[in-house]
Amino acid sequence: MSVTQTNKIRNLCLISHGGAGKTTLTEMTLANAGVIKNVGTVEKGNTHSDFMPEEKARQFSISNSYFNFPWGGHTINLIDTPGYADFRGEVASALRMVEGAVLLIDGTAGIEVNTGYVWEMAEENELPRFIFINKMDKEGANFTRVYEEIKNTFDGSFMPLTIPYGEGEGYKGFVDLLTEKCYLSGDGEEEVEIPQDIQDTVEEMRTELLESVVELDEELMEKYFADEEITDQELVNGLIEGVAAGEIIPVLAGSAINNSGLKTLFDYLVKLVPSPEAKGVIKGTWEGEEVEVEVSVDGPFVGLVGKTMVDPYIGKLSIFKVLTGRLPKDSEVYIPRLDTTIKLSKLYKLNGADQDAVEELVAGDIGAVAKLDELETSDTITEGVKIKLKPINFPIPMLTQAAMPASEGDDEKMSTSLSRISLEDPTFKVEYNKETKELLITGMGTVHLDVIKDICKRKFAVDFITTTPKVAYKETIQTKVEVEEKYKKQSGGRGQYGHVFLRIEPLPRGKGFEFDEEIFGGAIPSQYIPAVEKGIIDAKKEGVLAGYPVVDFKVTVYDGSYHPVDSSEMAFKIAASKGFKKGMEQAKPVLLEPIMDISVTVPEEYMGDIMGDLNSRRGKILGMESDNGNQIIKAQVPQAELFTYATDLKSITGGHGKFTMELAYYDKVPARIEEEIISNRKSESA
């Protein structure tokens, strides 16, 4: 169903820790909306959200699923996001395409590791947020405990709109505090009078709800203190303003598996989530200047690509949101990133794995276009206005592995396949390291990389294995030396002759390589000086210790001699190369290793464990600072000690830690470790 009234569109996403019940809630809601007849289950692998083979096999979501359906005279675009921490990039994408986020919390488990992360992501996007406490029918469910945990953990003014009637095996249904109605769990959610045993609780919590809403509106406050009746619609209006401003975060409860509380949840979402036009304007930039475009169906078109999916048979599917304007099929759109215009063909709306062709998309719609290789995730697409939107803020992947094909001869096929997958997933990076001659893949965690492997096999029929990457060591010198080298060869006819005096000296760390000449009196003709430099450049590719590149040194050619017949560029190049190798052996060569700046954010209770672990990795602690109840530890650690840190940190902190790192500088490898590296390198060569 295509709705052309933007004010009747509601864009929502479901976020949570894994296992909180998002997929089940989505399935039940699709049935409630009449989109599906048969409700699938995660255990049977037949849900409409988890349609990828990898999701069915693992029984958890890996990728966002997109749905659109009618609800109460509106159209809801719903995005079901993964709850597993390795797939937070999908959450980042979804949050940029919606006007409201619903956080599911397991009523038996309370706030879990990924609950906090996705909540922070929704906060950063400044979205109206809702909480649905699920699984109230399960043994151990406790609404009051979870509600108090929410208030003690997250910032915000939380307000229950529905509360459970009974818990665990005693769960009977829920009470709507606003309408003061009780609904029993079961087919049709039978409406009954509020039972006597919970009337006091309902009255107390409704009063709390009433007072929280009237505090936001002077007129309502005056009516309240004057003991005048405040209607349900006035309360809803107050809620609408409070939710949109972020001053109220509604909390609801129920059981997705029993379809209890879901209809009421979505009725409130339709009422309280702002429409796409409520933003008023879309903000971006163009050539350094700020640009604003009014949200209007009749204005210029602006869209944001939130996700791309690559399939070897149907090609690339680009999923985007129309932020303003309207987009008929067969339109031409402009891509600021490429400074080019492309023509779209068919437009689609998505319902899980199904793609329904539509004639046009309007402001607020979430749709897709196929077979446009030019489009990438985070691309702005426009027509009639020049604007570039802020890109989606994706999490930075930190687990790096070296990839090699499982079958000999599949190098190119593997590399091409992985590169195509990286276009689909911004949290998966592929890079060839010229120094170590390895193809490096970087993901969010071991599960993420395992899923990439399975997708690679299914989509592109190629398998690969992963190993710990090699460290890109370098070599340098510590003292200044002077050497003489003569290359002389006579083999009948014209010979070869090159003679150089070289001064080799260390440079400060990070300075690379410098070349100079101090030739006087034509000892070496000027046409041969570039050949001397070229000889050094070739020679420094492999040092004398372990064959690693040589850095941070200067070579000056200050004397030499030549033969008018036998000298050549080749002879001087060879002489310089041999001279450099000889000089380096005399200049106290050492190995250098990359040192990383690392910033680790963990709850305070893990601080001691983290500092001890960093010290055990030859790390140097630089400082600490507090951040919203967490501690940020800044340190410098050799890269060789960090290849498994993404998984180790997760293990130490139970998933509560996160980190970033970047190259700081190169430093000397300790002697004991240097000997081991050199020995291993020689064994590899042998």
C-alpha positions as CSV (number, residue, x, y, z in Angstrom):
1,M,0.0,0.0,0.0
2,S,1.5,3.3,-1.0
3,V,0.4,6.3,1.1
4,T,1.0,9.7,-0.5
5,Q,0.3,11.7,2.7
6,T,3.6,12.1,4.6
7,N,1.8,12.9,7.8
8,K,0.3,9.4,7.8
9,I,3.7,7.6,7.6
10,R,5.4,6.3,10.7
11,N,9.0,5.0,10.5
12,L,10.1,2.8,13.3
13,C,12.9,0.4,14.2
14,L,13.2,-2.3,16.9
15,I,16.4,-2.4,18.8
16,S,17.6,-4.7,21.7
17,H,20.1,-7.1,23.0
18,G,20.0,-10.5,21.2
19,G,17.1,-12.8,22.3
20,A,14.8,-10.0,23.6
21,G,12.1,-11.0,21.0
22,K,12.3,-8.4,18.2
23,T,11.8,-11.0,15.4
24,T,8.8,-12.6,17.3
25,L,7.2,-9.2,17.9
26,T,7.7,-8.3,14.2
27,E,6.1,-11.6,13.1
28,M,3.1,-11.2,15.4
29,T,2.6,-7.5,14.3
30,L,2.7,-8.5,10.6
31,A,-0.1,-11.0,11.4
32,N,-2.0,-8.4,13.3
33,A,-1.7,-6.0,10.3
34,G,-3.0,-8.7,8.0
35,V,0.3,-8.9,6.0
36,I,0.9,-12.6,6.8
37,K,-1.4,-15.5,7.6
38,N,0.9,-18.0,9.1
39,V,3.1,-16.8,12.0
40,G,6.7,-18.3,11.9
41,T,9.1,-18.9,14.8
42,V,12.8,-18.4,15.2
43,E,13.2,-22.0,16.2
44,K,11.6,-23.3,13.0
45,G,13.5,-20.8,10.9
46,N,10.4,-19.7,9.0
47,T,10.0,-16.1,10.1
48,H,9.7,-13.3,7.6
49,S,12.5,-11.3,9.2
50,D,15.2,-13.9,9.3
51,F,15.0,-15.1,5.7
52,M,18.8,-15.4,5.0
53,P,20.1,-19.0,5.3
54,E,22.8,-17.8,7.8
55,E,20.0,-16.4,10.0
56,K,18.0,-19.5,9.9
57,A,21.0,-21.7,10.7
58,R,22.1,-19.5,13.7
59,Q,18.6,-18.6,14.9
60,F,19.4,-14.9,15.3
61,S,19.2,-11.9,13.0
62,I,22.2,-10.8,11.0
63,S,20.8,-8.1,8.7
64,N,18.0,-5.5,8.9
65,S,14.6,-6.6,7.7
66,Y,12.3,-4.0,6.2
67,F,8.5,-4.1,6.3
68,N,5.6,-1.8,5.4
69,F,2.0,-2.3,6.4
70,P,-1.2,-0.3,7.2
71,W,-2.2,0.4,10.7
72,G,-5.1,2.5,11.9
73,G,-5.2,4.6,8.8
74,H,-1.5,5.1,8.7
75,T,1.4,3.3,7.0
76,I,4.1,1.9,9.2
77,N,7.7,1.3,7.9
78,L,9.2,-1.1,10.4
79,I,12.9,-2.1,10.5
80,D,13.8,-5.2,12.6
81,T,17.4,-4.9,13.5
82,P,19.9,-7.6,14.8
83,G,20.5,-7.8,18.5
84,Y,24.0,-9.4,18.4
85,A,26.8,-7.0,19.1
86,D,28.8,-7.9,16.0
87,F,26.0,-6.4,13.8
88,R,25.6,-3.0,15.4
89,G,26.3,-1.5,12.0
90,E,22.8,-2.6,10.9
91,V,21.4,-0.7,13.9
92,A,23.3,2.4,12.9
93,S,21.8,2.2,9.5
94,A,18.2,1.7,10.7
95,L,18.4,4.6,13.2
96,R,19.1,7.1,10.4
97,M,16.0,6.1,8.5
98,V,13.3,6.3,11.3
99,E,11.6,8.8,13.5
100,G,11.2,6.5,16.5
101,A,13.0,3.6,18.1
102,V,11.5,0.8,20.3
103,L,13.9,-0.8,22.7
104,L,12.9,-4.3,23.7
105,I,14.0,-5.6,27.1
106,D,13.7,-9.2,28.2
107,G,11.5,-9.1,31.4
108,T,13.4,-12.0,32.9
109,A,17.0,-10.7,32.1
110,G,16.7,-6.9,32.4
111,I,19.3,-4.7,30.8
112,E,22.0,-6.7,29.0
113,V,25.2,-5.8,27.3
114,N,23.9,-4.7,23.9
115,T,20.9,-3.0,25.5
116,G,23.1,-0.2,26.6
117,Y,24.9,0.1,23.3
118,V,21.9,0.4,21.1
119,W,20.2,2.7,23.5
120,E,23.2,5.1,23.3
121,M,23.0,4.9,19.5
122,A,19.4,5.9,19.6
123,E,20.2,8.8,21.9
124,E,23.0,10.0,19.7
125,N,20.5,10.1,16.8
126,E,18.2,12.2,19.0
127,L,15.2,9.9,18.3
128,P,12.0,9.6,20.3
129,R,12.4,6.4,22.2
130,F,10.0,3.8,23.6
131,I,10.6,0.7,25.8
132,F,8.7,-2.5,25.6
133,I,9.4,-4.9,28.4
134,N,8.8,-8.3,26.8
135,K,8.4,-11.9,27.9
136,M,6.3,-11.0,30.9
137,D,4.8,-14.5,30.7
138,K,8.2,-16.2,31.3
139,E,9.3,-17.6,34.7
140,G,11.4,-15.0,36.5
141,A,9.8,-12.0,34.8
142,N,9.6,-8.9,37.0
143,F,8.3,-5.6,35.7
144,T,9.1,-3.6,38.8
145,R,12.7,-4.7,38.9
146,V,13.3,-4.1,35.3
147,Y,11.5,-0.7,35.4
148,E,13.7,0.4,38.3
149,E,16.8,-0.9,36.5
150,I,15.9,1.2,33.5
151,K,15.5,4.4,35.6
152,N,18.8,3.7,37.4
153,T,20.7,2.9,34.2
154,F,19.5,5.3,31.6
155,D,19.0,9.1,31.6
156,G,15.5,10.3,30.9
157,S,12.0,10.6,32.2
158,F,10.4,7.2,31.9
159,M,6.7,6.7,32.1
160,P,4.7,3.4,32.0
161,L,1.7,3.5,29.7
162,T,0.9,-0.2,30.2
163,I,1.8,-2.5,33.0
164,P,1.4,-6.3,33.2
165,Y,-1.4,-8.0,35.0
166,G,0.5,-10.8,36.7
167,E,4.0,-12.1,35.9
168,G,5.6,-15.4,34.8
169,E,3.2,-18.3,35.0
170,G,0.7,-15.9,36.6
171,Y,0.7,-13.5,33.6
172,K,-2.9,-12.8,32.6
173,G,-2.6,-9.7,30.4
174,F,-1.9,-6.0,30.8
175,V,-3.5,-2.7,31.9
176,D,-3.6,0.5,29.8
177,L,-3.0,3.2,32.3
178,L,-4.2,6.0,30.0
179,T,-7.5,4.5,29.2
180,E,-7.8,2.5,32.5
181,K,-8.6,-0.7,30.7
182,C,-7.4,-4.2,31.3
183,Y,-6.9,-6.7,28.5
184,L,-6.6,-10.4,29.1
185,S,-4.0,-12.4,27.1
186,G,-5.4,-14.5,24.4
187,D,-7.1,-14.3,21.0
188,G,-8.7,-10.9,20.7
189,E,-7.3,-9.5,24.0
190,E,-10.5,-9.6,25.9
191,E,-11.3,-6.2,27.6
192,V,-12.4,-6.5,31.2
193,E,-12.8,-4.3,34.3
194,I,-9.6,-3.6,36.2
195,P,-9.3,-6.5,38.7
196,Q,-9.6,-5.6,42.4
197,D,-6.2,-6.9,43.3
198,I,-4.4,-4.3,41.1
199,Q,-6.7,-1.3,41.4
200,D,-4.5,0.4,43.9
201,T,-1.3,-0.1,41.8
202,V,-3.1,1.2,38.7
203,E,-4.5,4.2,40.4
204,E,-1.1,5.1,41.8
205,M,0.8,4.7,38.5
206,R,-2.0,6.5,36.6
207,T,-1.6,9.5,38.9
208,E,2.1,9.4,38.3
209,L,1.5,9.4,34.6
210,L,-1.0,12.2,34.8
211,E,1.3,14.4,36.9
212,S,4.3,13.8,34.5
213,V,2.2,14.9,31.5
214,V,0.6,18.0,33.0
215,E,4.0,19.2,34.2
216,L,4.9,19.7,30.5
217,D,1.8,21.9,29.7
218,E,0.8,25.0,31.7
219,E,-2.9,24.8,30.7
220,L,-3.1,21.2,31.7
221,M,-1.4,22.0,35.0
222,E,-3.9,24.7,35.7
223,K,-6.8,22.3,35.0
224,Y,-5.2,19.6,37.2
225,F,-4.8,21.9,40.2
226,A,-8.3,23.2,39.7
227,D,-9.6,19.6,39.8
228,E,-11.0,19.9,36.3
229,E,-11.3,16.8,34.2
230,I,-8.4,16.1,31.8
231,T,-9.5,14.0,28.9
232,D,-7.6,11.1,27.4
233,Q,-7.1,13.1,24.2
234,E,-5.5,16.0,26.2
235,L,-3.2,13.5,27.8
236,V,-2.3,12.0,24.4
237,N,-1.6,15.5,23.1
238,G,0.7,16.2,26.0
239,L,2.4,12.8,25.5
240,I,2.9,13.6,21.8
241,E,4.7,16.8,22.6
242,G,6.7,15.2,25.4
243,V,7.8,12.2,23.4
244,A,8.8,14.4,20.4
245,A,10.9,16.7,22.6
246,G,12.6,13.7,24.3
247,E,11.1,14.7,27.7
248,I,9.1,11.5,28.0
249,I,10.1,8.0,27.3
250,P,7.0,5.7,27.3
251,V,7.4,2.2,28.8
252,L,5.0,-0.6,27.9
253,A,4.9,-4.3,28.8
254,G,3.5,-7.5,27.4
255,S,4.4,-10.8,25.7
256,A,5.2,-11.0,22.0
257,I,5.0,-14.8,21.9
258,N,1.4,-14.5,23.2
259,N,0.5,-11.5,21.1
260,S,-0.3,-9.7,24.3
261,G,0.2,-5.9,24.4
262,L,1.4,-5.6,20.8
263,K,-1.7,-4.0,19.3
264,T,-1.7,-1.4,22.1
265,L,2.0,-0.8,21.6
266,F,1.6,0.0,17.9
267,D,-1.6,2.0,18.5
268,Y,0.5,4.2,20.8
269,L,3.4,4.3,18.4
270,V,1.1,5.6,15.6
271,K,-0.2,8.3,18.0
272,L,3.1,9.3,19.6
273,V,5.9,8.9,17.0
274,P,6.3,12.1,14.9
275,S,5.6,11.9,11.2
276,P,8.6,12.4,8.8
277,E,7.4,16.0,8.1
278,A,7.6,16.9,11.8
279,K,11.3,17.7,11.4
280,G,10.3,20.7,9.2
281,V,13.6,20.8,7.3
282,I,16.4,18.6,6.1
283,K,19.9,19.9,6.9
284,G,23.1,19.3,5.0
285,T,26.0,21.1,3.3
286,W,27.1,22.1,-0.1
287,E,30.6,23.3,-0.9
288,G,31.2,24.2,2.7
289,E,27.9,26.1,3.2
290,E,25.0,24.9,5.3
291,V,21.9,24.0,3.3
292,E,18.3,23.5,4.5
293,V,15.5,22.0,2.5
294,E,11.9,22.1,3.7
295,V,10.2,18.7,4.1
296,S,7.4,18.7,1.5
297,V,6.1,16.2,-1.0
298,D,5.9,19.1,-3.5
299,G,9.5,20.2,-3.0
300,P,12.8,19.0,-4.5
301,F,13.7,15.3,-3.9
302,V,16.4,14.4,-1.3
303,G,17.1,10.8,-0.2
304,L,19.7,8.9,1.9
305,V,20.9,5.4,1.0
306,G,20.8,3.5,4.3
307,K,21.9,0.1,3.1
308,T,23.1,-1.8,0.1
309,M,22.8,-5.6,-0.5
310,V,24.8,-7.4,-3.2
311,D,23.5,-10.5,-4.9
312,P,25.4,-12.4,-7.6
313,Y,22.2,-12.9,-9.6
314,I,20.0,-9.8,-9.1
315,G,22.9,-7.4,-8.5
316,K,22.9,-4.6,-6.0
317,L,19.8,-3.5,-4.1
318,S,20.0,0.0,-2.6
319,I,17.6,0.7,0.2
320,F,17.0,4.4,0.8
321,K,14.7,6.9,2.6
322,V,12.9,9.7,0.8
323,L,13.6,12.6,3.2
324,T,11.6,15.2,1.1
325,G,10.0,15.5,-2.3
326,R,8.6,12.7,-4.4
327,L,10.4,10.2,-6.6
328,P,8.6,8.6,-9.6
329,K,10.0,5.5,-11.2
330,D,12.4,6.1,-14.2
331,S,13.6,9.4,-12.5
332,E,17.0,10.8,-12.9
333,V,18.9,11.6,-9.7
334,Y,22.1,13.3,-8.8
335,I,24.8,11.7,-6.7
336,P,27.0,14.4,-5.0
337,R,29.7,12.0,-4.1
338,L,30.3,11.2,-7.7
339,D,29.1,14.5,-9.2
340,T,27.1,12.5,-11.7
341,T,23.5,11.9,-12.6
342,I,22.0,8.4,-13.0
343,K,18.6,7.1,-14.1
344,L,16.6,4.9,-11.8
345,S,14.4,2.2,-13.2
346,K,11.9,0.3,-11.0
347,L,11.2,1.3,-7.5
348,Y,10.3,-1.1,-4.7
349,K,8.9,-1.3,-1.2
350,L,10.2,-4.2,0.9
351,N,8.5,-6.8,3.0
352,G,11.2,-9.1,4.2
353,A,12.5,-11.0,1.2
354,D,9.7,-9.8,-1.0
355,Q,10.1,-6.7,-3.3
356,D,6.9,-5.0,-4.3
357,A,7.2,-2.6,-7.3
358,V,5.6,0.8,-6.8
359,E,5.0,3.8,-9.2
360,E,6.6,6.4,-6.9
361,L,7.9,7.1,-3.4
362,V,7.2,10.2,-1.4
363,A,8.7,12.0,1.6
364,G,8.9,9.6,4.5
365,D,8.8,6.4,2.4
366,I,11.5,3.8,2.7
367,G,12.1,2.0,-0.6
368,A,14.7,0.4,-2.8
369,V,16.1,0.5,-6.3
370,A,18.0,-2.4,-8.0
371,K,21.1,-2.7,-10.2
372,L,22.7,0.6,-9.6
373,D,26.3,-0.2,-8.9
374,E,27.1,3.5,-8.5
375,L,25.2,3.8,-5.3
376,E,26.9,3.2,-1.9
377,T,25.7,3.2,1.6
378,S,25.4,6.7,3.1
379,D,25.1,8.3,-0.4
380,T,22.9,11.3,-0.7
381,I,20.7,11.3,-3.8
382,T,18.9,14.4,-5.0
383,E,16.9,16.1,-7.8
384,G,16.4,19.8,-8.1
385,V,18.7,20.8,-5.2
386,K,22.4,20.6,-4.3
387,I,22.9,19.2,-0.8
388,K,25.1,16.6,0.8
389,L,23.8,14.9,3.9
390,K,25.9,13.8,6.9
391,P,27.0,10.2,6.4
392,I,25.8,7.4,8.7
393,N,28.0,7.0,11.7
394,F,28.9,3.3,11.6
395,P,30.8,1.5,14.4
396,I,34.5,1.0,13.6
397,P,35.5,-2.6,13.1
398,M,38.5,-3.7,15.1
399,L,39.1,-7.5,14.7
400,T,41.6,-7.9,11.8
401,Q,42.6,-11.3,10.3
402,A,44.6,-12.4,7.3
403,A,42.5,-14.2,4.7
404,M,43.7,-16.8,2.2
405,P,41.7,-19.0,-0.1
406,A,40.8,-22.5,1.1
407,S,41.4,-23.8,-2.5
408,E,44.6,-23.1,-4.4
409,G,44.2,-20.7,-7.3
410,D,41.1,-18.9,-5.8
411,D,43.0,-15.8,-4.7
412,E,41.4,-13.4,-7.2
413,K,38.0,-14.9,-6.8
414,M,38.2,-14.6,-3.0
415,S,39.5,-11.0,-3.1
416,T,36.7,-9.9,-5.5
417,S,34.0,-11.6,-3.5
418,L,35.2,-10.1,-0.2
419,S,35.4,-6.7,-1.8
420,R,31.8,-7.0,-3.0
421,I,30.7,-7.9,0.5
422,S,32.5,-4.9,1.9
423,L,30.4,-2.7,-0.3
424,E,27.3,-4.2,1.3
425,D,28.6,-3.9,4.9
426,P,30.4,-0.7,6.0
427,T,31.6,-2.5,9.2
428,F,33.6,-5.0,7.1
429,K,36.8,-3.8,5.6
430,V,39.2,-5.4,3.0
431,E,42.7,-4.2,2.4
432,Y,45.8,-5.7,0.8
433,N,49.0,-5.0,2.8
434,K,51.8,-4.6,0.4
435,E,54.4,-4.9,3.1
436,T,53.3,-8.3,4.5
437,K,51.7,-9.4,1.2
438,E,48.5,-10.4,2.9
439,L,44.8,-9.7,2.3
440,L,43.5,-8.3,5.5
441,I,39.9,-8.4,6.5
442,T,38.5,-6.5,9.5
443,G,35.1,-7.0,11.1
444,M,33.2,-6.4,14.4
445,G,34.1,-9.8,15.9
446,T,34.6,-13.5,15.3
447,V,30.9,-14.2,14.6
448,H,30.8,-11.4,12.1
449,L,33.7,-12.9,10.2
450,D,32.2,-16.4,10.4
451,V,29.0,-15.0,8.8
452,I,31.0,-13.3,6.1
453,K,32.7,-16.6,5.4
454,D,29.3,-18.4,5.1
455,I,27.9,-15.6,2.8
456,C,31.0,-15.8,0.7
457,K,30.5,-19.5,0.1
458,R,26.8,-19.2,-0.6
459,K,26.8,-16.2,-2.8
460,F,30.1,-16.5,-4.6
461,A,31.1,-20.2,-4.2
462,V,34.5,-19.5,-2.7
463,D,35.8,-20.3,0.8
464,F,38.6,-18.9,2.8
465,I,40.5,-19.4,6.0
466,T,41.8,-16.8,8.4
467,T,45.0,-16.5,10.4
468,T,46.6,-13.9,12.7
469,P,48.1,-11.2,10.5
470,K,51.8,-10.6,10.2
471,V,53.2,-7.5,11.8
472,A,54.6,-5.0,9.3
473,Y,58.0,-4.7,11.1
474,K,60.7,-2.3,9.8
475,E,64.4,-2.0,10.2
476,T,66.6,1.0,10.9
477,I,70.1,2.0,11.9
478,Q,71.5,3.5,15.1
479,T,74.9,4.9,14.2
480,K,76.5,6.9,11.5
481,V,78.9,5.0,9.2
482,E,80.9,5.6,6.0
483,V,81.6,2.9,3.5
484,E,83.3,2.5,0.1
485,E,82.0,0.1,-2.5
486,K,83.4,-0.6,-6.0
487,Y,81.6,-2.7,-8.5
488,K,84.0,-3.8,-11.3
489,K,83.3,-6.5,-13.8
490,Q,85.2,-7.4,-17.0
491,S,83.9,-10.1,-19.3
492,G,85.3,-9.4,-22.7
493,G,84.3,-6.3,-24.6
494,R,82.8,-3.5,-22.5
495,G,83.0,-4.0,-18.7
496,Q,81.1,-2.6,-15.8
497,Y,82.5,0.0,-13.4
498,G,80.9,1.9,-10.5
499,H,82.6,3.3,-7.4
500,V,80.9,5.1,-4.5
501,F,81.7,6.5,-1.1
502,L,78.5,6.6,1.1
503,R,77.7,8.2,4.4
504,I,74.8,6.5,6.1
505,E,73.2,8.1,9.2
506,P,70.1,7.6,11.3
507,L,67.1,10.0,11.1
508,P,64.5,10.8,13.7
509,R,61.7,8.3,14.0
510,G,59.1,8.8,11.2
511,K,61.3,10.7,8.8
512,G,61.6,7.9,6.3
513,F,64.4,8.2,3.8
514,E,66.6,11.1,2.5
515,F,69.2,11.1,-0.2
516,D,71.9,13.7,-0.8
517,E,75.1,14.2,-2.8
518,E,78.3,16.0,-2.1
519,I,80.3,15.3,-5.3
520,F,83.0,17.8,-6.2
521,G,85.2,17.9,-9.2
522,G,83.2,15.4,-11.3
523,A,84.4,12.4,-9.3
524,I,81.0,10.9,-10.4
525,P,79.4,12.4,-13.4
526,S,75.9,13.9,-12.6
527,Q,74.1,11.5,-14.9
528,Y,75.0,8.6,-12.6
529,I,73.8,10.2,-9.3
530,P,70.1,9.2,-9.9
531,A,71.3,5.6,-10.4
532,V,73.0,5.7,-7.0
533,E,69.8,6.9,-5.4
534,K,67.9,4.2,-7.2
535,G,70.3,1.5,-5.9
536,I,69.6,2.7,-2.4
537,I,65.9,2.7,-2.9
538,D,66.0,-0.9,-4.2
539,A,68.2,-2.0,-1.4
540,K,66.2,-0.5,1.4
541,K,63.2,-2.7,0.5
542,E,64.9,-5.5,2.5
543,G,67.1,-4.9,5.5
544,V,70.0,-7.1,6.7
545,L,68.4,-8.4,9.9
546,A,65.2,-10.1,8.7
547,G,64.4,-8.7,5.3
548,Y,62.0,-6.0,6.4
549,P,61.9,-2.5,4.8
550,V,64.5,0.0,6.1
551,V,63.3,3.4,7.3
552,D,64.5,6.6,9.0
553,F,68.0,7.0,7.5
554,K,69.9,9.3,5.2
555,V,72.4,8.4,2.6
556,T,74.9,10.9,1.2
557,V,77.2,10.0,-1.7
558,Y,80.2,12.2,-1.2
559,D,82.9,10.7,-3.4
560,G,83.7,7.9,-5.9
561,S,85.2,7.4,-9.4
562,Y,84.2,6.3,-12.8
563,H,85.6,4.8,-16.0
564,P,85.0,6.8,-19.2
565,V,84.1,3.5,-21.1
566,D,83.0,0.9,-18.6
567,S,80.8,3.1,-16.2
568,S,77.1,2.8,-16.6
569,E,73.9,3.6,-14.6
570,M,73.6,-0.2,-13.8
571,A,77.1,-0.3,-12.4
572,F,76.5,2.6,-10.1
573,K,73.1,1.3,-9.1
574,I,74.7,-2.1,-8.1
575,A,77.6,-0.4,-6.3
576,A,75.2,1.8,-4.3
577,S,73.0,-1.2,-3.4
578,K,76.0,-3.3,-2.2
579,G,77.5,-0.4,-0.4
580,F,74.2,0.3,1.5
581,K,74.0,-3.4,2.6
582,K,77.5,-3.3,3.8
583,G,77.0,0.0,5.7
584,M,73.8,-1.1,7.3
585,E,75.5,-4.1,8.8
586,Q,78.0,-1.8,10.5
587,A,75.5,0.8,11.7
588,K,73.9,-1.3,14.5
589,P,70.7,-2.3,12.8
590,V,67.5,-2.9,14.9
591,L,64.0,-4.0,14.3
592,L,61.1,-1.5,14.7
593,E,57.5,-2.4,15.5
594,P,54.3,-0.4,15.1
595,I,53.0,1.0,18.4
596,M,49.3,1.8,18.5
597,D,47.4,4.5,20.4
598,I,44.5,2.6,22.0
599,S,41.5,4.0,23.9
600,V,39.5,1.5,25.9
601,T,36.1,2.4,27.4
602,V,34.9,0.1,30.2
603,P,32.7,0.2,33.3
604,E,34.7,1.2,36.3
605,E,34.6,-2.3,37.9
606,Y,36.7,-3.6,35.0
607,M,39.4,-0.9,35.2
608,G,41.9,-2.9,37.2
609,D,41.6,-6.0,35.0
610,I,42.0,-3.9,31.8
611,M,45.1,-2.1,33.1
612,G,46.7,-5.3,34.1
613,D,45.9,-6.9,30.7
614,L,47.4,-3.9,28.8
615,N,50.5,-4.1,30.9
616,S,50.8,-7.8,30.1
617,R,50.8,-6.8,26.4
618,R,53.8,-4.5,26.9
619,G,51.5,-1.6,27.0
620,K,52.2,1.8,28.5
621,I,49.3,3.5,30.3
622,L,49.1,7.2,29.4
623,G,46.1,8.2,31.4
624,M,42.4,7.8,32.4
625,E,39.3,9.8,32.4
626,S,35.6,9.4,33.4
627,D,32.7,9.3,30.9
628,N,29.1,8.8,32.0
629,G,30.0,6.2,34.7
630,N,32.6,4.5,32.5
631,Q,36.4,4.8,32.5
632,I,38.4,5.6,29.4
633,I,41.9,4.2,29.5
634,K,44.4,5.6,27.1
635,A,47.5,3.6,26.4
636,Q,50.2,2.7,23.8
637,V,50.6,-0.9,22.9
638,P,52.6,-2.8,20.3
639,Q,50.4,-3.9,17.4
640,A,51.7,-7.5,17.7
641,E,49.9,-7.7,21.1
642,L,46.5,-6.5,19.8
643,F,45.4,-8.7,17.0
644,T,43.1,-10.7,19.3
645,Y,42.2,-7.7,21.6
646,A,38.6,-7.4,20.2
647,T,37.7,-10.9,21.4
648,D,39.9,-10.7,24.5
649,L,38.3,-7.4,25.7
650,K,34.8,-8.9,25.1
651,S,35.8,-11.9,27.3
652,I,37.3,-9.8,30.1
653,T,34.4,-7.4,30.4
654,G,31.5,-9.7,29.4
655,G,31.0,-7.6,26.3
656,H,30.8,-4.3,28.2
657,G,34.1,-2.9,26.8
658,K,34.8,-1.1,23.6
659,F,38.0,0.3,22.1
660,T,39.5,2.2,19.2
661,M,43.1,2.3,18.0
662,E,45.3,3.9,15.4
663,L,49.0,3.8,14.6
664,A,51.0,6.1,16.8
665,Y,54.6,5.5,15.7
666,Y,57.3,2.8,15.3
667,D,59.7,1.9,18.1
668,K,62.5,-0.5,18.8
669,V,61.6,-4.1,19.4
670,P,63.0,-5.4,22.7
671,A,66.1,-7.5,22.2
672,R,64.6,-10.8,23.3
673,I,61.6,-10.5,21.0
674,E,63.8,-9.3,18.2
675,E,65.9,-12.5,18.3
676,E,62.7,-14.5,18.1
677,I,61.3,-12.5,15.1
678,I,64.6,-12.8,13.2
679,S,64.8,-16.6,13.9
680,N,61.2,-17.1,12.8
681,R,61.8,-15.0,9.7
682,K,64.8,-17.1,8.7
683,S,62.8,-20.3,9.2
684,E,60.0,-19.0,6.9
685,S,62.6,-18.1,4.3
686,A,64.2,-21.5,4.5
